[in-house]
Amino acid sequence: MHGNKQAYKAAYERALAGKSTRSVLDVLTWPFEDNYSRQSREEGARDGAAARLAQTQGAAQASSAPPAQH
């Protein structure tokens, strides 16, 4: 289970940073990866990309919103 969490976290962080979700090391070790780690990595990439999109959209909405009047 520990490897699955690492795979998820690594993919999430890479996707959140806007980088490719597959590093060179991942490509080289892919044939030896178990199914659960692969699923965790794919989920991390998906969730990280969704979080990055939400951050981008939130920043765009904040910059286009009219200033608050007191």
TORLUMPA-947940 format. One record per atom (N, C-alpha, C, O): residue number from 1; atom name; x negated, y, z negated. Coordinates in pm, 1 decimal, padded with zeros to 6 digits. Each point is the difference from the previous one (the first is absolute). Layout:
BEGIN
[NUM CA [X Y Z]]
...
% end
This chain:
BEGIN
[1 N [-00082.4 -00119.1 00000.0]]
[1 CA [00082.4 00119.1 00000.0]]
[1 C [-00086.7 00125.3 00000.0]]
[1 O [00038.4 00101.7 00057.9]]
[2 N [-00154.0 -00107.8 -00121.8]]
[2 CA [-00086.2 00117.1 -00008.9]]
[2 C [-00042.7 00047.2 00138.9]]
[2 O [-00004.5 00120.3 00025.7]]
[3 N [-00026.9 -00214.0 00063.8]]
[3 CA [-00038.9 00035.0 00136.4]]
[3 C [00112.3 00067.3 00075.7]]
[3 O [-00024.4 00087.2 00083.4]]
[4 N [00147.3 -00127.0 -00111.8]]
[4 CA [00115.0 00060.5 00066.3]]
[4 C [00014.1 00145.9 -00040.1]]
[4 O [00026.8 00085.5 00084.4]]
[5 N [-00044.5 -00056.5 -00212.3]]
[5 CA [00010.1 00138.4 -00047.1]]
[5 C [-00110.0 00085.3 00061.4]]
[5 O [00023.4 00115.2 00036.7]]
[6 N [-00142.4 -00170.8 -00025.5]]
[6 CA [-00111.1 00073.9 00060.2]]
[6 C [00027.6 00027.0 00147.3]]
[6 O [-00025.0 00110.2 00048.8]]
[7 N [00076.2 -00210.0 00021.9]]
[7 CA [00031.3 00017.2 00142.0]]
[7 C [00106.1 00107.5 00018.3]]
[7 O [-00011.5 00085.2 00088.1]]
[8 N [00114.9 -00089.5 -00171.8]]
[8 CA [00107.6 00098.9 00007.0]]
[8 C [-00054.5 00140.0 -00027.8]]
[8 O [00025.8 00093.6 00075.7]]
[9 N [-00101.1 -00080.2 -00184.6]]
[9 CA [-00050.1 00131.6 -00040.3]]
[9 C [-00094.6 00057.1 00104.9]]
[9 O [00007.9 00118.5 00032.5]]
[10 N [-00096.6 -00201.0 00020.2]]
[10 CA [-00094.6 00047.7 00101.0]]
[10 C [00073.6 00047.7 00124.8]]
[10 O [-00031.7 00106.0 00054.0]]
[11 N [00128.9 -00183.1 -00008.4]]
[11 CA [00076.2 00038.8 00119.2]]
[11 C [00083.1 00124.7 -00026.9]]
[11 O [00010.7 00087.1 00086.3]]
[12 N [00048.0 -00077.9 -00204.9]]
[12 CA [00080.7 00116.4 -00036.6]]
[12 C [-00085.3 00126.9 00001.2]]
[12 O [00039.9 00102.0 00056.2]]
[13 N [-00157.6 -00109.2 -00118.7]]
[13 CA [-00088.2 00116.9 -00007.2]]
[13 C [-00048.6 00041.5 00138.9]]
[13 O [-00006.9 00119.1 00030.0]]
[14 N [-00026.7 -00216.1 00054.6]]
[14 CA [-00046.3 00032.3 00135.0]]
[14 C [00111.3 00064.6 00081.1]]
[14 O [-00023.8 00097.5 00071.4]]
[15 N [00144.8 -00150.7 -00081.6]]
[15 CA [00112.7 00057.5 00074.3]]
[15 C [00035.5 00137.9 -00053.4]]
[15 O [00035.0 00089.3 00077.2]]
[16 N [-00043.5 -00071.5 -00206.4]]
[16 CA [00030.2 00129.1 -00061.3]]
[16 C [-00100.6 00106.0 00045.7]]
[16 O [00035.2 00116.9 00015.9]]
[17 N [-00158.6 -00157.8 00004.8]]
[17 CA [-00104.4 00091.5 00045.7]]
[17 C [00004.9 00021.7 00151.2]]
[17 O [-00075.3 00081.5 00053.4]]
[18 N [00163.2 -00153.8 00015.8]]
[18 CA [00012.8 00015.8 00143.8]]
[18 C [-00101.9 -00079.0 00079.5]]
[18 O [-00021.4 00027.1 00118.2]]
[19 N [-00041.0 -00123.8 -00181.4]]
[19 CA [-00099.2 -00082.6 00068.1]]
[19 C [00065.1 -00127.8 00050.3]]
[19 O [00111.6 -00033.7 -00039.2]]
[20 N [-00181.4 -00035.8 00125.2]]
[20 CA [00047.9 -00129.4 00047.3]]
[20 C [00015.5 -00093.3 -00119.1]]
[20 O [-00081.3 00002.1 -00092.4]]
[21 N [00184.9 -00083.3 00094.8]]
[21 CA [00023.6 -00089.8 -00112.4]]
[21 C [-00091.2 -00121.9 00004.3]]
[21 O [-00005.5 -00076.4 -00096.4]]
[22 N [-00066.1 00057.4 00207.1]]
[22 CA [-00089.5 -00114.9 00012.1]]
[22 C [-00143.8 00048.7 00010.1]]
[22 O [-00037.0 00063.5 00098.7]]
[23 N [-00042.6 -00092.1 -00197.6]]
[23 CA [-00141.0 00034.6 00005.0]]
[23 C [-00073.7 -00106.0 00081.9]]
[23 O [00056.3 -00104.5 00032.7]]
[24 N [-00180.6 00131.9 -00000.4]]
[24 CA [-00080.3 -00096.4 00075.6]]
[24 C [-00012.4 -00130.1 -00078.6]]
[24 O [00007.9 -00108.8 00057.0]]
[25 N [-00027.0 00120.6 -00187.4]]
[25 CA [-00010.8 -00119.7 -00083.4]]
[25 C [00129.3 -00081.1 00004.2]]
[25 O [-00004.2 -00122.9 00004.9]]
[26 N [00118.7 00190.6 -00006.7]]
[26 CA [00128.6 -00070.3 00008.9]]
[26 C [00012.1 -00076.6 00131.0]]
[26 O [00048.7 -00113.1 00002.7]]
[27 N [-00093.1 00175.1 00105.1]]
[27 CA [00008.1 -00065.4 00130.9]]
[27 C [-00087.6 -00125.1 00001.7]]
[27 O [00039.2 -00103.0 00054.7]]
[28 N [-00157.8 00112.5 -00114.9]]
[28 CA [-00092.0 -00113.7 00000.2]]
[28 C [00046.6 -00113.8 -00090.6]]
[28 O [-00023.1 -00117.1 00030.2]]
[29 N [00088.5 00151.6 -00141.0]]
[29 CA [00041.7 -00103.9 -00095.1]]
[29 C [00144.3 -00045.1 00020.2]]
[29 O [00048.0 -00086.5 -00073.3]]
[30 N [00021.8 00143.2 00171.2]]
[30 CA [00140.9 -00031.0 00022.4]]
[30 C [00029.1 -00150.3 00012.9]]
[30 O [00097.9 -00047.0 -00057.8]]
[31 N [-00179.4 -00029.9 00131.6]]
[31 CA [00032.9 -00143.0 00012.8]]
[31 C [-00000.2 -00075.3 -00133.4]]
[31 O [00060.3 -00106.7 -00010.8]]
[32 N [-00127.0 00161.0 -00089.4]]
[32 CA [-00011.5 -00068.5 -00128.7]]
[32 C [00097.1 00054.7 -00104.6]]
[32 O [00000.6 -00045.7 -00114.3]]
[33 N [00079.6 00141.6 00152.6]]
[33 CA [00092.7 00063.6 -00092.9]]
[33 C [00123.0 -00089.1 -00019.0]]
[33 O [00051.5 -00056.6 00096.4]]
[34 N [-00005.0 00044.4 -00220.3]]
[34 CA [00119.8 -00080.3 -00022.3]]
[34 C [00125.1 00081.4 00033.2]]
[34 O [-00005.2 00122.5 00011.5]]
[35 N [00115.4 -00191.5 00003.3]]
[35 CA [00124.7 00063.2 00041.9]]
[35 C [00047.2 00105.4 -00099.3]]
[35 O [00048.1 00105.7 00040.8]]
[36 N [-00060.9 -00132.2 -00169.5]]
[36 CA [00047.3 00095.0 -00100.8]]
[36 C [-00081.5 00129.0 00002.0]]
[36 O [00056.2 00108.7 -00013.4]]
[37 N [-00186.8 -00119.5 00029.8]]
[37 CA [-00083.3 00119.9 00009.2]]
[37 C [00033.1 00078.4 00126.7]]
[37 O [00002.9 00123.0 -00002.0]]
[38 N [00021.7 -00193.4 00111.1]]
[38 CA [00036.0 00065.9 00125.6]]
[38 C [00131.9 00076.2 -00016.2]]
[38 O [00012.3 00114.4 00043.8]]
[39 N [00085.5 -00178.8 -00107.0]]
[39 CA [00128.5 00066.8 -00022.1]]
[39 C [-00017.2 00121.1 -00091.1]]
[39 O [00060.9 00104.4 00023.4]]
[40 N [-00143.0 -00117.6 -00126.3]]
[40 CA [-00024.5 00111.6 -00091.1]]
[40 C [-00064.9 00116.6 00073.5]]
[40 O [00037.0 00115.6 -00020.6]]
[41 N [-00134.1 -00146.2 00106.4]]
[41 CA [-00067.8 00104.4 00076.1]]
[41 C [00098.2 00070.7 00092.7]]
[41 O [-00001.4 00122.7 00010.2]]
[42 N [00086.8 -00200.0 00057.5]]
[42 CA [00098.0 00059.3 00090.8]]
[42 C [00100.0 00087.3 -00076.0]]
[42 O [00038.0 00106.9 00047.6]]
[43 N [00004.4 -00152.5 -00165.4]]
[43 CA [00092.1 00079.7 -00081.6]]
[43 C [-00067.9 00128.0 -00048.2]]
[43 O [00062.0 00106.3 -00002.2]]
[44 N [-00187.9 -00116.2 -00036.0]]
[44 CA [-00073.9 00118.4 -00043.4]]
[44 C [-00014.4 00101.1 00111.9]]
[44 O [00015.1 00120.2 -00021.9]]
[45 N [-00044.4 -00168.6 00142.5]]
[45 CA [-00011.9 00089.5 00114.4]]
[45 C [00133.0 00068.7 00028.5]]
[45 O [00004.0 00120.0 00027.1]]
[46 N [00104.0 -00196.0 -00033.2]]
[46 CA [00133.0 00056.0 00025.7]]
[46 C [00036.8 00103.5 -00106.4]]
[46 O [00046.0 00109.5 00032.5]]
[47 N [-00066.4 -00144.5 -00159.1]]
[47 CA [00035.7 00091.0 -00108.8]]
[47 C [-00088.5 00124.7 -00000.4]]
[47 O [00047.8 00110.2 -00027.2]]
[48 N [-00176.1 -00127.4 00057.3]]
[48 CA [-00090.6 00114.4 00005.5]]
[48 C [00035.5 00094.8 00112.9]]
[48 O [-00003.8 00121.8 -00017.0]]
[49 N [00038.6 -00177.5 00132.9]]
[49 CA [00040.8 00084.1 00112.8]]
[49 C [00129.0 00074.3 -00032.6]]
[49 O [00014.7 00117.1 00035.0]]
[50 N [00078.2 -00184.0 -00101.6]]
[50 CA [00126.0 00064.2 -00038.8]]
[50 C [-00025.5 00111.9 -00101.1]]
[50 O [00062.0 00106.0 00008.1]]
[51 N [-00152.4 -00128.9 -00102.7]]
[51 CA [-00032.3 00102.3 -00099.6]]
[51 C [-00067.3 00119.5 00066.0]]
[51 O [00027.7 00114.6 -00035.5]]
[52 N [-00115.7 -00140.6 00131.2]]
[52 CA [-00067.1 00109.8 00070.4]]
[52 C [00101.2 00081.0 00080.0]]
[52 O [-00006.5 00122.9 00001.8]]
[53 N [00099.4 -00190.3 00064.0]]
[53 CA [00104.3 00068.1 00075.4]]
[53 C [00085.5 00085.9 -00092.5]]
[53 O [00033.5 00113.5 00033.9]]
[54 N [00001.6 -00166.6 -00149.2]]
[54 CA [00080.7 00075.3 -00096.4]]
[54 C [-00075.9 00123.3 -00049.3]]
[54 O [00059.2 00106.7 -00016.3]]
[55 N [-00189.7 -00120.6 -00007.3]]
[55 CA [-00080.8 00114.6 -00042.4]]
[55 C [-00004.1 00105.4 00109.3]]
[55 O [00013.6 00119.3 -00027.3]]
[56 N [-00032.3 -00163.3 00150.8]]
[56 CA [-00007.1 00092.1 00113.0]]
[56 C [00132.1 00073.0 00018.1]]
[56 O [00002.0 00121.4 00019.8]]
[57 N [00107.8 -00194.7 -00026.5]]
[57 CA [00131.2 00061.6 00016.3]]
[57 C [00030.8 00093.4 -00116.4]]
[57 O [00058.5 00106.4 00020.1]]
[58 N [-00096.6 -00144.6 -00140.1]]
[58 CA [00021.5 00085.3 -00116.6]]
[58 C [-00077.4 00130.1 00010.5]]
[58 O [00051.4 00106.1 -00035.5]]
[59 N [-00174.7 -00113.5 00084.2]]
[59 CA [-00081.4 00120.2 00016.6]]
[59 C [00057.9 00088.8 00109.5]]
[59 O [-00001.1 00122.4 -00012.4]]
[60 N [00051.7 -00183.1 00119.3]]
[60 CA [00059.4 00077.5 00108.9]]
[60 C [00127.1 00069.8 -00046.8]]
[60 O [00024.3 00115.2 00035.8]]
[61 N [00055.7 -00183.4 -00114.4]]
[61 CA [00123.1 00060.5 -00050.7]]
[61 C [-00031.5 00112.3 -00098.3]]
[61 O [00067.8 00102.7 -00000.4]]
[62 N [-00168.3 -00121.2 -00081.5]]
[62 CA [-00037.0 00102.1 -00098.0]]
[62 C [-00052.6 00125.4 00069.4]]
[62 O [00026.4 00111.4 -00045.2]]
[63 N [-00100.5 -00128.6 00154.3]]
[63 CA [-00056.1 00115.7 00068.9]]
[63 C [00104.7 00072.2 00083.5]]
[63 O [-00015.9 00118.9 00027.9]]
[64 N [00122.6 -00187.2 00012.8]]
[64 CA [00102.7 00063.7 00081.5]]
[64 C [00116.8 00052.6 -00083.2]]
[64 O [00088.1 00067.8 00052.9]]
[65 N [-00086.7 -00097.9 -00180.6]]
[65 CA [00108.8 00045.9 -00086.6]]
[65 C [-00015.8 00149.0 -00028.5]]
[65 O [-00111.9 00048.7 -00015.9]]
[66 N [00223.1 00023.6 00009.3]]
[66 CA [-00009.5 00142.9 -00032.3]]
[66 C [-00047.7 00018.4 -00144.0]]
[66 O [00024.7 -00085.8 -00084.8]]
[67 N [-00091.8 00195.3 00056.9]]
[67 CA [-00049.1 00022.5 -00137.0]]
[67 C [00116.5 00015.1 -00097.6]]
[67 O [00105.3 00053.6 00034.6]]
[68 N [-00125.5 -00100.3 -00153.5]]
[68 CA [00104.0 00007.9 -00102.9]]
[68 C [00013.5 00143.6 -00047.2]]
[68 O [-00099.4 00069.6 -00021.1]]
[69 N [00222.7 -00026.5 00004.9]]
[69 CA [00025.4 00136.0 -00047.7]]
[69 C [00041.6 -00005.8 -00145.5]]
[69 O [00080.8 -00084.2 -00039.3]]
[70 N [-00135.2 00172.2 -00038.8]]
[70 CA [00031.7 00001.4 -00143.5]]
[70 C [00089.5 00114.1 -00033.1]]
[70 O [00037.5 00017.4 -00116.0]]
% end
